[in-house]
């Protein structure tokens, strides 16, 4: 086992819950329509007990799953999963304190086998340079991950044994990667700062990691400007 640097959910005010567990708590029934699209219906009724996502809540209103924020902080929820072809699906939703409820029905439907990750938005930002988002992905192989509003792109090169991060014209801080194998071996990589001028970042990993692809759980922590989420 190779361990380079630790990762702590507690340190970033973040956590996660499986989407399947959330959907089950809302009485969700999923089906596929004639176009191959996943359709969701809820058995839960308006006023039934909401499902907790950390300090946030998800409930059913008018047959839709809605996310509410009863706290005095802003939060970002990232939904992640991998499809049957090994392609990661990531989306982010910002919910501000006092904001109206957000419809997350399609986020649940598109990530039923995945995870919902929640991160508190620190103000004015961690180290005054942005907000830290966490993406935890189950059963990731080497297909391209597109995160942070398509500003952070990462893939694994199994020939050169490295993660390749593309972040053209955007600056990130405190980037870290954690990979957990099916047998529980943990590999941590402290990438640190990726300056705006650095479009490609190479992160070498031990050759033995190729033996446990797909990675049982991949966690990426990124700090950057989340203003793009204001219109999301």
SERO-4910 file (N, C-alpha, C, O; in steps of 0.05 Angstrom, whole numbers):
BEGIN
 pado doro    nc1    nc2    nc3   cac1   cac2   cac3    cc1    cc2    cc3    oc1    oc2    oc3
  Unk    A     17    -24      0      0      0      0     18     25      0     37     27     15
  Unk    A     11     44    -17     25     69    -18      8     91     -7    -15     94    -15
  Unk    A     19    106     12      3    128     24     21    153     25     42    154     38
  Unk    A     12    174     10     28    198      8     18    221     25     33    237     35
  Unk    A     -8    222     28    -20    244     43    -48    237     51    -62    223     36
  Unk    A    -57    246     74    -83    238     83   -106    254     71   -102    276     61
  Unk    A   -130    242     73   -154    257     64   -175    254     86   -179    231     96
  Unk    A   -187    276     94   -207    275    115   -232    289    106   -232    313     99
  Unk    A   -255    274    107   -281    287    101   -286    309    121   -296    331    114
  Unk    A   -279    304    146   -286    324    167   -272    350    162   -283    372    168
  Unk    A   -247    349    151   -232    374    148   -244    393    127   -238    416    128
  Unk    A   -260    383    109   -271    400     88   -301    405     91   -314    416     74
  Unk    A   -313    396    114   -341    400    118   -358    387     97   -376    399     85
  Unk    A   -352    361     92   -365    347     70   -373    319     79   -366    310    100
  Unk    A   -389    307     62   -398    279     67   -411    268     43   -412    281     22
  Unk    A   -422    244     45   -435    232     22   -457    212     31   -458    204     54
  Unk    A   -474    205     11   -495    185     15   -500    172    -12   -499    186    -33
  Unk    A   -506    147    -12   -512    134    -38   -539    144    -49   -558    148    -34
  Unk    A   -540    148    -75   -564    158    -88   -586    138    -85   -610    145    -82
  Unk    A   -579    112    -87   -599     91    -85   -613     92    -58   -637     87    -56
  Unk    A   -598     98    -37   -609    100    -10   -628    124     -8   -650    122      4
  Unk    A   -621    146    -20   -638    170    -20   -664    164    -35   -686    170    -26
  Unk    A   -661    152    -59   -684    146    -76   -703    127    -62   -728    130    -63
  Unk    A   -692    107    -48   -708     88    -34   -724    101    -11   -747     95     -7
  Unk    A   -711    120      2   -724    135     24   -747    152     14   -765    159     29
  Unk    A   -746    160    -11   -767    176    -23   -788    159    -38   -807    169    -50
  Unk    A   -785    132    -36   -804    114    -49   -803    115    -79   -823    113    -92
  Unk    A   -778    118    -90   -775    121   -119   -779     95   -134   -771     74   -125
  Unk    A   -792     97   -157   -795     74   -175   -784     84   -202   -793    103   -214
  Unk    A   -764     69   -212   -750     77   -237   -759     59   -260   -763     35   -256
  Unk    A   -762     71   -283   -768     56   -308   -753     69   -331   -743     91   -329
  Unk    A   -753     55   -354   -740     65   -378   -761     69   -399   -776     51   -405
  Unk    A   -762     93   -411   -782     99   -431   -773     89   -459   -752     77   -461
  Unk    A   -789     94   -479   -783     84   -506   -758     96   -518   -746     84   -536
  Unk    A   -749    119   -507   -725    132   -517   -700    123   -502   -678    133   -506
  Unk    A   -704    104   -483   -681     94   -467   -674    112   -444   -653    108   -432
  Unk    A   -691    132   -438   -686    150   -416   -698    140   -390   -719    128   -390
  Unk    A   -684    144   -368   -693    135   -342   -715    154   -332   -711    179   -331
  Unk    A   -737    143   -324   -760    159   -314   -764    151   -285   -763    128   -278
  Unk    A   -769    171   -268   -773    165   -239   -800    175   -230   -809    196   -238
  Unk    A   -812    159   -213   -837    166   -200   -834    161   -170   -820    142   -162
  Unk    A   -847    177   -153   -843    174   -125   -870    165   -111   -891    175   -118
  Unk    A   -867    147    -93   -890    138    -77   -894    156    -52   -916    157    -41
  Unk    A   -872    169    -44   -875    187    -21   -894    209    -27   -896    218    -50
  Unk    A   -908    219     -7   -927    240    -10   -917    266      1   -898    267     17
  Unk    A   -928    288     -9   -921    314      2   -925    314     33   -946    305     43
  Unk    A   -905    323     47   -907    324     76   -895    300     90   -892    300    115
  Unk    A   -888    278     75   -875    256     88   -847    265     97   -837    285     89
  Unk    A   -836    249    116   -810    256    127   -788    258    105   -786    240     89
  Unk    A   -773    280    105   -752    283     84   -728    264     90   -725    253    112
  Unk    A   -712    260     69   -687    244     71   -665    264     77   -663    284     63
  Unk    A   -648    258     96   -626    276    103   -602    271     85   -595    249     79
  Unk    A   -590    293     77   -564    293     63   -546    311     78   -542    335     71
  Unk    A   -534    300    100   -520    317    119   -540    336    131   -560    328    142
  Unk    A   -534    362    130   -552    382    141   -574    390    122   -592    404    129
  Unk    A   -572    380     97   -592    386     77   -614    365     78   -612    345     91
  Unk    A   -636    371     63   -659    353     63   -670    350     35   -670    369     19
  Unk    A   -678    325     28   -691    320      2   -718    308      8   -721    289     23
  Unk    A   -739    320     -4   -766    312      1   -781    310    -26   -770    317    -47
  Unk    A   -806    302    -25   -822    300    -49   -843    322    -50   -858    325    -30
  Unk    A   -844    336    -72   -865    356    -76   -875    354   -105   -859    356   -124
  Unk    A   -901    351   -108   -912    348   -135   -898    327   -152   -893    330   -175
  Unk    A   -892    304   -138   -880    281   -151   -851    285   -160   -840    270   -175
  Unk    A   -839    307   -149   -811    313   -155   -794    312   -130   -804    317   -108
  Unk    A   -769    305   -133   -750    305   -110   -738    333   -109   -726    343   -128
  Unk    A   -741    346    -86   -731    374    -83   -712    375    -59   -716    363    -38
  Unk    A   -690    391    -64   -669    394    -44   -674    421    -30   -678    441    -43
  Unk    A   -673    420     -3   -676    445     13   -653    448     32   -639    429     40
  Unk    A   -648    474     38   -625    481     56   -635    496     80   -640    520     78
  Unk    A   -639    483    103   -648    497    127   -626    509    143   -631    519    165
  Unk    A   -601    509    133   -578    519    149   -572    548    143   -585    561    126
  Unk    A   -552    559    156   -543    586    152   -519    587    134   -504    607    133
  Unk    A   -514    565    119   -491    564    101   -500    557     73   -522    546     68
  Unk    A   -483    563     53   -487    554     26   -474    526     23   -454    521     36
  Unk    A   -485    510      5   -475    483      1   -474    476    -29   -490    487    -45
  Unk    A   -456    458    -36   -455    447    -63   -458    417    -61   -445    404    -45
  Unk    A   -477    406    -76   -481    377    -77   -471    367   -105   -480    378   -125
  Unk    A   -453    348   -105   -444    336   -130   -455    308   -132   -453    292   -113
  Unk    A   -466    301   -155   -477    275   -160   -458    260   -179   -451    271   -199
  Unk    A   -450    236   -172   -431    221   -188   -439    192   -192   -452    180   -175
  Unk    A   -432    182   -216   -436    153   -221   -420    146   -246   -409    163   -259
  Unk    A   -419    120   -252   -406    110   -276   -426     92   -290   -438     75   -278
  Unk    A   -429     97   -317   -449     81   -332   -438     54   -339   -415     47   -332
  Unk    A   -454     38   -354   -446     11   -361   -422      9   -380   -410    -12   -383
  Unk    A   -416     32   -392   -393     33   -410   -368     44   -396   -347     47   -409
  Unk    A   -370     49   -370   -347     59   -355   -344     89   -357   -323    100   -348
  Unk    A   -363    104   -367   -361    133   -370   -372    146   -345   -395    142   -337
  Unk    A   -356    163   -332   -365    178   -308   -386    199   -315   -385    212   -336
  Unk    A   -406    202   -297   -426    223   -300   -425    240   -274   -430    230   -252
  Unk    A   -418    266   -277   -416    283   -254   -433    308   -259   -433    319   -281
  Unk    A   -447    318   -238   -461    343   -240   -461    356   -213   -458    343   -192
  Unk    A   -462    383   -213   -461    398   -188   -486    416   -185   -495    427   -205
  Unk    A   -495    419   -160   -518    437   -155   -510    454   -131   -502    444   -110
  Unk    A   -513    480   -133   -508    499   -112   -535    507    -99   -554    514   -113
  Unk    A   -537    505    -73   -561    513    -59   -552    532    -36   -539    525    -18
  Unk    A   -561    557    -39   -554    578    -20   -572    579      4   -595    569      3
  Unk    A   -563    590     26   -579    593     49   -603    610     43   -601    631     30
  Unk    A   -627    602     52   -651    617     47   -662    615     19   -681    628     12
  Unk    A   -649    598      2   -657    596    -26   -682    578    -28   -688    562    -10
  Unk    A   -696    581    -50   -719    564    -56   -709    535    -60   -686    531    -67
  Unk    A   -727    516    -57   -720    488    -61   -712    483    -90   -722    496   -108
  Unk    A   -694    464    -94   -683    458   -120   -693    430   -129   -691    411   -113
  Unk    A   -702    428   -153   -711    402   -164   -686    386   -171   -671    394   -189
  Unk    A   -682    363   -158   -660    346   -164   -669    318   -174   -654    299   -173
  Unk    A   -693    317   -185   -704    292   -195   -686    279   -216   -679    256   -214
  Unk    A   -677    295   -235   -660    284   -257   -633    277   -247   -621    258   -257
  Unk    A   -622    291   -226   -596    284   -215   -597    256   -202   -578    241   -204
  Unk    A   -619    250   -189   -623    224   -177   -626    202   -198   -614    181   -197
  Unk    A   -643    208   -218   -648    189   -239   -623    182   -255   -620    158   -263
  Unk    A   -606    201   -260   -582    197   -276   -559    184   -260   -540    175   -272
  Unk    A   -562    182   -234   -540    172   -217   -549    152   -197   -539    151   -174
  Unk    A   -569    135   -204   -581    117   -185   -561     99   -172   -564     92   -148
  Unk    A   -540     90   -186   -520     71   -175   -497     86   -163   -477     74   -154
  Unk    A   -498    113   -162   -476    129   -153   -479    141   -125   -492    130   -108
  Unk    A   -466    165   -122   -465    178    -97   -473    207    -99   -470    220   -119
  Unk    A   -483    218    -76   -488    246    -73   -468    257    -53   -469    248    -29
  Unk    A   -451    275    -61   -430    286    -43   -438    315    -36   -446    330    -54
  Unk    A   -436    322    -11   -443    350     -4   -419    364      9   -404    352     25
  Unk    A   -415    389      2   -393    405     12   -403    433     20   -419    445      6
  Unk    A   -395    442     44   -403    468     53   -387    489     37   -363    485     31
  Unk    A   -399    512     31   -386    533     17   -375    552     38   -390    566     52
  Unk    A   -348    552     41   -336    570     61   -334    598     50   -329    603     26
  Unk    A   -340    617     67   -339    645     58   -318    660     75   -319    659    100
  Unk    A   -300    675     62   -298    681     33   -285    659     17   -278    663     -6
  Unk    A   -280    636     29   -267    614     15   -243    604     31   -232    618     47
  Unk    A   -236    579     26   -214    567     40   -189    582     32   -182    583      9
  Unk    A   -175    595     51   -151    610     45   -157    633     27   -139    644     13
  Unk    A   -182    642     27   -191    665     10   -187    660    -20   -185    680    -35
  Unk    A   -186    635    -28   -181    631    -57   -201    611    -69   -195    598    -90
  Unk    A   -224    607    -58   -244    590    -71   -258    572    -52   -256    574    -28
  Unk    A   -274    554    -64   -289    535    -48   -280    507    -55   -275    500    -78
  Unk    A   -279    490    -35   -270    463    -39   -294    444    -45   -312    442    -29
  Unk    A   -293    431    -68   -313    412    -75   -301    384    -74   -277    380    -79
  Unk    A   -318    364    -67   -309    336    -65   -325    319    -84   -350    321    -84
  Unk    A   -312    303   -100   -325    284   -118   -316    256   -110   -292    250   -112
  Unk    A   -334    239   -101   -328    212    -95   -342    194   -115   -366    195   -118
  Unk    A   -327    178   -129   -337    162   -152   -332    132   -147   -309    125   -140
  Unk    A   -352    116   -150   -349     87   -146   -343     73   -172   -353     80   -194
  Unk    A   -325     53   -171   -319     35   -193   -310     50   -218   -321     47   -240
  Unk    A   -289     67   -214   -279     83   -237   -255     68   -250   -237     59   -236
  Unk    A   -256     66   -277   -234     54   -291   -214     74   -299   -199     84   -282
  Unk    A   -212     81   -324   -193    102   -333   -206    122   -351   -193    140   -361
  Unk    A   -232    120   -356   -246    139   -374   -246    167   -363   -244    171   -338
  Unk    A   -248    186   -380   -245    214   -373   -266    224   -353   -290    219   -357
  Unk    A   -257    238   -332   -274    251   -313   -275    280   -319   -254    293   -322
  Unk    A   -299    292   -321   -302    320   -326   -316    332   -302   -340    326   -296
  Unk    A   -303    350   -287   -313    361   -262   -310    391   -262   -299    403   -280
  Unk    A   -321    403   -240   -319    431   -235   -328    447   -260   -314    465   -270
  Unk    A   -352    441   -269   -364    455   -291   -348    452   -317   -345    471   -332
  Unk    A   -337    428   -321   -321    421   -345   -294    436   -346   -282    438   -367
  Unk    A   -286    447   -323   -260    461   -321   -238    444   -311   -214    451   -314
  Unk    A   -244    420   -300   -225    402   -289   -230    375   -303   -250    362   -298
  Unk    A   -211    366   -319   -214    341   -334   -191    322   -327   -167    330   -328
  Unk    A   -197    297   -320   -177    278   -311   -181    251   -323   -204    242   -325
  Unk    A   -160    238   -332   -161    211   -342   -136    196   -331   -117    208   -322
  Unk    A   -137    169   -333   -114    153   -325   -101    141   -349   -114    129   -366
  Unk    A    -74    144   -351    -59    132   -372    -46    107   -361    -26    109   -346
  Unk    A    -56     84   -368    -46     59   -356    -20     50   -369     -8     31   -359
  Unk    A    -11     63   -390     15     57   -402     38     71   -387     58     59   -380
  Unk    A     34     97   -382     54    113   -367     49    114   -337     65    125   -323
  Unk    A     27    101   -328     20    100   -300     19    128   -287     34    135   -269
  Unk    A      0    143   -297     -4    170   -287    -32    180   -292    -45    172   -311
  Unk    A    -41    197   -273    -66    212   -278    -58    237   -294    -38    250   -288
  Unk    A    -73    244   -314    -68    268   -330    -91    287   -326   -114    280   -333
  Unk    A    -85    310   -315   -105    331   -309   -103    354   -329    -81    365   -333
  Unk    A   -125    361   -342   -126    383   -360   -143    405   -347   -166    401   -339
  Unk    A   -132    429   -346   -146    451   -332   -139    478   -346   -131    497   -332
  Unk    A   -142    479   -372   -134    503   -387   -148    528   -377   -172    529   -375
  Unk    A   -131    548   -372   -141    575   -366   -158    576   -341   -177    593   -339
  Unk    A   -153    559   -321   -167    560   -296   -148    551   -274   -132    533   -278
  Unk    A   -150    564   -251   -132    558   -229   -146    542   -207   -169    548   -199
  Unk    A   -132    522   -196   -142    506   -174   -122    505   -152    -98    508   -156
  Unk    A   -132    502   -128   -115    500   -104   -122    474    -89   -143    462    -93
  Unk    A   -103    465    -73   -107    443    -54   -120    418    -68   -138    406    -57
  Unk    A   -111    411    -91   -121    388   -106   -109    363    -93    -85    360    -90
  Unk    A   -127    343    -87   -117    318    -76   -134    295    -88   -157    299    -95
  Unk    A   -122    272    -90   -135    248   -102   -131    225    -83   -109    220    -73
  Unk    A   -152    210    -78   -150    185    -62   -162    162    -78   -185    165    -88
  Unk    A   -148    140    -80   -158    117    -94   -158     93    -75   -138     88    -61
  Unk    A   -181     80    -73   -184     57    -55   -189     32    -72   -208     32    -89
  Unk    A   -173     11    -69   -177    -13    -85   -200    -30    -74   -210    -25    -52
  Unk    A   -208    -50    -89   -229    -69    -81   -221    -83    -55   -239    -90    -39
  Unk    A   -195    -87    -50   -186   -100    -26   -181    -81     -3   -174    -90     19
  Unk    A   -185    -55     -7   -183    -36     14   -156    -21     16   -153     -5     34
  Unk    A   -138    -26     -3   -113    -11     -4   -118     18    -11   -135     23    -28
  Unk    A   -105     36      3   -110     64     -1    -85     78    -12    -63     75     -2
  Unk    A    -89     94    -33    -68    109    -46    -76    139    -46    -98    146    -57
  Unk    A    -60    156    -33    -66    184    -32    -46    201    -46    -22    196    -44
  Unk    A    -55    221    -61    -37    238    -76    -43    267    -71    -66    276    -76
  Unk    A    -24    282    -60    -27    311    -55    -17    326    -80      7    329    -83
  Unk    A    -35    334    -97    -27    348   -121    -20    378   -116     -2    388   -128
  Unk    A    -35    390    -98    -30    418    -90    -42    438   -110    -64    434   -120
  Unk    A    -28    459   -116    -38    480   -133    -33    474   -162    -12    464   -170
  Unk    A    -53    480   -178    -50    479   -208    -54    507   -218    -77    517   -219
  Unk    A    -33    521   -226    -35    549   -235    -50    551   -261    -52    532   -276
  Unk    A    -61    575   -265    -76    581   -290    -60    576   -315    -71    568   -336
  Unk    A    -34    581   -313    -17    578   -337     -9    549   -343      2    543   -364
  Unk    A    -16    531   -325     -8    503   -328    -32    487   -338    -50    480   -323
  Unk    A    -33    481   -364    -56    469   -376    -57    438   -372    -78    426   -372
  Unk    A    -33    426   -368    -32    397   -365    -16    391   -339      6    402   -335
  Unk    A    -27    374   -322    -13    365   -298    -11    335   -298    -31    321   -302
  Unk    A     13    324   -294     18    295   -293     22    286   -264     39    297   -250
  Unk    A      7    266   -255      9    256   -228     15    226   -230     -2    210   -237
  Unk    A     40    218   -224     48    190   -227     36    174   -204     34    183   -182
  Unk    A     28    149   -211     19    131   -191     34    104   -193     44     98   -215
  Unk    A     35     88   -172     50     63   -172     39     44   -194     14     42   -196
  Unk    A     56     29   -208     47     11   -229     27    -10   -220      9    -19   -235
  Unk    A     29    -18   -194     11    -39   -184    -18    -30   -183    -36    -47   -181
  Unk    A    -23     -3   -184    -50      6   -184    -66     -3   -208    -90     -6   -207
  Unk    A    -52     -8   -230    -66    -18   -254    -79    -45   -250    -98    -52   -264
  Unk    A    -70    -59   -230    -80    -86   -225   -108    -86   -212   -122   -106   -213
  Unk    A   -116    -63   -200   -142    -63   -188   -161    -43   -201   -180    -34   -188
  Unk    A   -157    -38   -226   -177    -23   -241   -201    -41   -247   -196    -65   -253
  Unk    A   -226    -32   -245   -233     -5   -237   -228      0   -207   -230    -18   -191
  Unk    A   -223     25   -200   -218     33   -173   -245     33   -158   -265     44   -167
  Unk    A   -245     19   -135   -270     16   -120   -282     43   -112   -306     48   -114
  Unk    A   -264     62   -103   -274     88    -96   -252    109   -102   -230    107    -91
  Unk    A   -258    128   -118   -239    150   -124   -251    175   -113   -274    182   -118
  Unk    A   -235    190    -97   -244    215    -85   -225    237    -95   -201    236    -91
  Unk    A   -236    257   -107   -221    280   -117   -231    305   -101   -255    311   -100
  Unk    A   -212    319    -89   -218    344    -75   -205    367    -90   -181    367    -96
  Unk    A   -221    388    -97   -212    410   -113   -222    436   -101   -245    438    -93
  Unk    A   -204    456    -99   -212    483    -90   -210    502   -113   -189    504   -126
  Unk    A   -231    517   -119   -231    536   -141   -255    555   -139   -271    553   -120
  Unk    A   -257    572   -159   -279    591   -161   -304    577   -171   -304    566   -192
  Unk    A   -326    579   -155   -351    565   -163   -372    584   -173   -396    578   -173
  Unk    A   -363    607   -183   -383    627   -193   -399    616   -216   -422    624   -221
  Unk    A   -388    596   -230   -403    585   -253   -428    571   -244   -447    567   -260
  Unk    A   -430    564   -218   -454    550   -208   -477    569   -203   -500    559   -199
  Unk    A   -472    594   -203   -494    614   -197   -515    612   -219   -538    620   -214
  Unk    A   -508    603   -242   -528    601   -264   -536    572   -269   -549    566   -290
  Unk    A   -528    554   -251   -534    526   -255   -560    517   -242   -567    494   -243
***
